Amino acid sequence: ISLPKKRAVAARSLLPDTYHGLQKIIDAGGSALHSHPEVVKSLDWLKNNAYCQDNLVPGVSKIEHAGRGAFVSRDIKKGQVVAPVPLVPINNGRIILEYGKIIGEFDEETGAYEEGAERVDLKNLLLNYVLEHPKSSVLFFPAGPLVPYVNHGKKANVKLTWSSKSWSNIEESQNTSPDLLSEVSSIDMMLELVATRNIKKGEEILLDYGDEWEKAWNDHVKNWKAVMKEITFSKSALSLNAIHHGAEKGIKPFPTSSEDPDDGVDDESVELMCHILYDEDKVERRRNQDGTRTKVYPWIPHAPDGEKRLKTDVAIRGVNRMGCTITERYGDETSGYKYLVSPHRVNAGPSVLVKNVPHDAIRYVDKAYMSPQHDRHVFRHTIRFPDEIFPTKWKDLDKGNKGKDEL
């Protein structure tokens, strides 16, 4: 067998000059490990120079109203690093994460909002996850693995400290002015979540968010009952999908366009999306009541679990997701629901229908900034960056900060 010249050179570089060396490659675990044995590190080296990325796993928090939380996947000893926390700075974060929204009815004919509409100032959901110091204009997003899942608790079992890794240039980043922090690599702004006591496998990780956060949360809970008397929240896509995909009481079929919509569905907040990929070579034509015809294509199925991967399995991927309208439904819970859907066309052109779209290929999706979590009454508050480890150089809102002479 002859190989192209370039490939032959690459292949030969992985092999010994004679067959006598083949056993050494096999014993080393392959040509890569034989050529570069230095890539295999000892456990002691990893403990001193690397971070374990899978100490945390997600789960349902045991704290009321907290939603999801972070739990340890193994026993953790006091003083051990639970997770690395590389920081992503957001310059002028308090300004950037606030935005305006007009509440009221919009008149399509006049192109203006009707009388009574008001503009309200809202805060981005990201505020609930960033670290803030009151004397700095910069907010910091903790980008460690599952670190944003860590909830607040006064009986915290972890604390934040600066990284001690030799490859993280912490000192230089701490002496960088706030307006230049966005140019600093996150590995040089590395915090660590460190266990303050022994933590058992399966225990939830809790971090003290600060006194200001706890007071704000308690005030929010106290006022929430009054808020609920004034407004009614529509169901989120997460809640609707739980209903239709068996997370509660079995699978519930999606309604067709001629049936009553789901309870709690608000078309302004959610939309129906289908994973659509169809076979353009197998087209049928359906006669409409007005005498026109509509093209009908079969949905391409994806490979079932355990079978060989087929090229058609891309149908279920997000890249093929688009808005859709369900025209017909057939089947049942036992045999599986299937649907005839009309994809929403992005480009101008005649509409088409896709048949045999399975139940699993249909989901509700929240419209941008329209889910209940973006309502003006919901909780928003930053996490306090511990004062004892916050760099003086970053305190650009501190009038007494001597490190700001250049300003």
Salt bridges, closest charged atoms under 4 A:
GLU38 OE2 - HIS36 ND1 3.33
ASP54 OD1 - ARG74 NH1 3.11
GLU64 OE2 - HIS65 NE2 3.37
GLU118 OE2 - ARG376 NH1 3.51
ASP121 OD1 - ARG119 NH1 2.53
GLU132 OE2 - ARG94 NE 2.61
GLU203 OE2 - ARG197 NH2 2.37
ASP208 OD1 - HIS152 ND1 3.86
ASP208 OD2 - LYS154 NZ 3.23
ASP211 OD1 - LYS154 NZ 2.59
GLU212 OE2 - ARG384 NH1 2.89
GLU214 OE1 - HIS152 NE2 2.76
ASP219 OD2 - LYS215 NZ 3.04
GLU259 OE1 - ARG329 NH1 3.02
ASP262 OD2 - HIS244 NE2 2.69
ASP262 OD1 - LYS252 NZ 3.62
GLU284 OE2 - LYS355 NZ 2.47
ASP313 OD2 - ARG309 NE 3.04
ASP313 OD1 - ARG317 NH2 3.92
GLU328 OE2 - ARG286 NH1 2.89
ASP360 OD1 - HIS245 ND1 3.85
ASP375 OD2 - HIS377 ND1 2.74
ASP387 OD1 - HIS133 NE2 2.59
ASP387 OD1 - LYS395 NZ 3.84
ASP398 OD2 - LYS135 NZ 3.97
GLU406 OE2 - LYS393 NZ 3.91
